[in-house]
Amino acid sequence: MRCTLRVSATGLYVDGDPKSQSEAVAICKSRAAAMVVLEDGVAKDEWKKVETALRREGIEILMRGPLGHAECLDNPLAKGCL
């Protein structure tokens, strides 16, 4: 089972619940992968901090995001970008 990690301008949400970055990473580490949803308005540097933390823990990242978002388009497993 994957965690759903929503990254928004107001914070991080795992499976719909607000979480700190460390809590989000711990939850997603216990799952098969993280389905990341990037919302409009998320600062690129904020997403990079979260991405770095996920990758440091070896968490597979699958992405959804705004149409045309570079991070979403760079992921070969991206959904919701077409």
N, C-alpha and C positions, 0 to 999 in steps of 0.2 A: 504494500500500500504506500502511496506517495503522500507527502504533506503538500498542502496548497499554501504557498507563501505569497501573500499579496503585499507588494511594496507600493505605498502611496505617499503622498505629500504629508499625510498626518501620522504616518508610522508604519509598523509592520504588523501583519495579521496572519496567524497560522490557523488554517481551517476555520476562519471567521473570527477568531479571538485575538485581541491585541496582545502583543508580546514584545519583550525587549529583544535586541539582536541575539544575545547569548541564549535566551530561552528558545527563540526561533531555530537557531542552529542546533541546539540539543534535541529538539523535537524532530527536526528533519533528519538528523543523523540516525535516529532510531527507525527511520522509514527507508523504503527502497530508493527513493529519489525525492527531489523537491520540484514541484510544478510551480514556477515563479510567474506571477502575474504582475507586470509593470503597468501602473496607471499613469495617465497623462499628468504631467507636472512634477514627476519625481526627478530630483536633481541627479545628474549622472554620477557625481562623486558619492552621493548617498548609496546608490545602487552598487557602485564599485566596492564600498566597504562591506556590504552584505555579501556580494559575490565572492570577495576574497575570503571572508570567514567560512562560507560554504565550501569553497574549493579546498581550503586548508584542512577541513575535516573529511575530505574525500567524498562529498555529497554530490551525486549526479544532479545536474541542473537541466530541467526542461523548461522552456519559456513560452509565455504568451505575453503580448504587449500591444501597444498602439500600432496601428498600421504604419509600416515604413520605419519603425524603430530599429536602429542599427543593431542593438544587442539581440533583438528578436530575430532579425533577418540573418544574423551570423550563426545562429544555432540551427544545425541541419534537422533537428527534431522539432523545430518550432511549429506551433499550432496557433491559429488565430491571427496569423500575419498575412494571410493571403487575401 
